[in-house]
Amino acid sequence: MTTARTAVLFLRRGVALGGVSTRKLILTALLCGIAIVIAGGIKLLQVANDTSEVVILALGEKATLGDMTVSVDAIEQDENGTNVIVSMNGVDGADAREGWRMLTGGSVVGLVQDSQATGAPACSVTTVRGNGPCALRFPPSEGTVTVAYLRAGGQSQWSAAG
């Protein structure tokens, strides 16, 4: 008897290859489904009871993310854009513009490319000792803004209102 003919014969009798019945397969699938629903319910309870608090730093406060220490010293808004004066130190040769975001008007925006910030030299490359304050330029914004810096899996946030 050929293999294909044997497989057809087993399937006609309601027995899957390998000796596992259809009922056992259905029961196993139902048990897996119940386990997934229970695990999802437990995760929902964990998320609902999460009391993590977002810390928003005041201007001038320092935060250390990985090996970089940063602070937002000033946020200046005008019709041409939002200038953020920052101080950074801790790493030689890192791109000082990388990792910065601004929350304004319910949306997150990145830095403006090819635009010169005012109020301090433009940020470029960091050093271990720091280069002094430098400026980042974001698009124009209105109202209160929150500036965030992301590095090494962490995030710190500053606001003039905080």
Buried (B, 14 or more C-beta within 10 A) or exposed (E): EEEEEEEEEEEEEEEEEEEEEEEEEEEEEEEEEEEEEEEEEEEEEEEEEEEEEEEBBEBEBEBEBEEBBBBBBBBBBEEEBBBBBBBBBBBEEBEBBEBBBBBBEEEEBEBBEEEEBBBBEBBEBBBEEBBEBBBBBBBEBEEBBBBBBBBEEEBBBBBBEE
